[in-house]
Amino acid sequence: MSSLCDLSAKEYFQAACLNVSSTEDFIIKAYELLQLKPHEITTGCSSFGKLIKKRANAVLREIHHLSAYLRLRPFPEMLLIGKCKPEHKTGLMIAKSLARRFNNFVILVITPNDHYLATERKDISIPVIKESSEESLIQIVREFVGRIIEERLPEDFLLDDGDFLWEQYYETQFLEQRLNTKLFHRFIPKYVMKKAHMDIERKFYEQVIERPEEKRTLDSFFKKNALLK
Amino acid sequence: MLEKLRILGEAAKYDLCASTASPRAHTPNSIGKAVSTGVCHSFLPDGRCISLLKVLITNQCIHDCAYCVNSTSNVKRKKRSSTSFDPEELAKLTIGFYLRNYIEGLFISSGVGRSAECQADIMYETLELLRLKYRFDGYIHAKVLPGISIDHLRRIAELADRVSINVELPNKSRFAETCSTKDYQNDIMRVTKWLPQLQSQGIVPAGYTTQYVIGAAGETDKEILESIFNFYEKDWNFKRQYYSTCLPLEDKPRSFPRSFFRREHRLYQIDWLRRIYKFSAKELMTIVNDKGFIPLREDPKITLARRNEDFFPLDINNSTYSELMRVPGIGHLSANRIIKLQNQGVKISETKQLKSIGVVLKRALPFLTIGKNTQLTLDNFSKAMDK
């Protein structure tokens, strides 16, 4: 959560503007507060300052979560495509965040209402593409990127069965003795699973939860609390 | 590939690591970047993160460590099948997963197949493929094997961001209780001593770490803490240390007492108090009881705060960073924010401001003065009565 912390009042204001609930009136009022009493935003000590901070945190949290949890699909034309359902206007920020990591690639983030392209490559300028169908959008972007970038990603890295391999690997890492669903949901809240299409995690979580637990007896209770005594 | 991934992933799940931003210079036109994201890429229902692809090169091992799932005795008893990754396979798998945004990098470890040197060669070959042939620039953590030579260690450390070697147990006698085929001095400490030397030459950019297995022998917390504090001294300069409760290999998973993990949790808390909160080793050692164990019921920071009652309550608006860090419920981030507000001339006068800053009120309030008020507790009530 470190990226949520210690931001300046201006950064909180900018993030709050991307919140889906922020109206024009809200933005004007928030700008006034930023000019006159910026500390009210950073500390959240007034009710309006608190509201700005709350909205900004919701936006920052979404960018933070989705940049990590969004799964990408690689294409040979140095293109990585991911799909998500952000609640706020964060699609471009997520694409930019991923472009910083994959700085040699072009990133396409597709949301239900729009799509966002980002890259850190100097040899490509992002065009405006208006296309409603997902398939044809991907096709247009692939053709466009393929024309400009000569470099191709080796076939071996595309891992056709990558998602299946990951699913199998993911399950091997689980330690049943440490089962801690509360902690799991603190890191991946249920709404984030839906936003980022984390089907592998959701499926395995449900599978683990549905496993029958041992019968609770007095013996098992004392055994569980053995060390505390 | 699938079977290998299952077996070698399963065999590596007890190793601990965390990805971090590496100060290593970024190579232009490479795949990926070891930048900090601040959140791991996936989590398991046990609450542990998966930020790196954690696998062994092989699960064959010549050692007989009692706690290890890959040791000669456990493999025979459980009839586990042995397998190995080919460097090329592992390199492609890592990049494949990385591009799908499943991982931030690779954690590579290995059983000691024929010999430690031979395994180190294979590990180096894998890293060489990743870094030089495929220009992979993500994070790599290499777990080096006990008993390797300095040349092998250097070659691996030059390509990895972080290296680690498991000391497993706090001293020679405890180590001997769990393993008869490895020597604590020659195999572990000799290799460990080269790490500060390599770092001073600018190798191992993200530092080096180690791991303890808790409860594998009859070791006390006092013995572990002595070893931990020693490794954080300037001569060693370990970046961090990990603790892992020894899980019985035969036990039914869900019948394992959860309270056993509390010991591990308390060790982590004390580790943080030393490393981040800068409490002195001497002061932290006072927490250990006569039998050499950390009391499990109370948070160590609260124990220390209650023992130093003359130091508290602190005036929140006039305290320094190091003073604030001693208050239970105030961590590094909230202490920094309070100092930032002090510098801006903003006075904290209400508890709701503290809550907004991120302070855990129920822990912090008995030790703080806000305005002229301090929360009344049984402890400071009796103190006030005495006065």
Interface residues (C-beta under 8 A of the other chain):
Chain A: M1 S2 S3 C5 D6 H39 T42 T43 G44 C45 K50 K53 H64 H65 S67 A68 Y69 L70 R71 L72 R73 P74 L80 G82 S97 L98 R100 R101 F102 N103 N104 L153 D156 F157 L158 L159 G162 D163 F164 L165 W166 Q168 Y169 Y170 T172 Q173 F174 L175 E176 Q177 R178 L179 N180 T181 K182 L183 F184 R186 F187 I188 M198 E201 F204 Y205 V208 I209 E213 E214 S220 K223 K224 N225 A226 L227 L228
Chain B: M1 L2 L5 R6 G9 E10 K13 Y14 N29 S30 I31 G32 K33 V35 T37 G38 V39 C40 H41 S42 F43 L44 P45 D46 G47 R48 C49 I50 L53 K54 K92 L93 I95 G96 F97 L99 R100 N101 Y102 Y134 L247 D251 K252 P253 R254 S255 F256 P257 R258 S259 F260 F261 R262 R263 L296 R297 L333 N336 R337 K340 L341 Q344 V346 E350 K352 Q353 S356 I357 G358
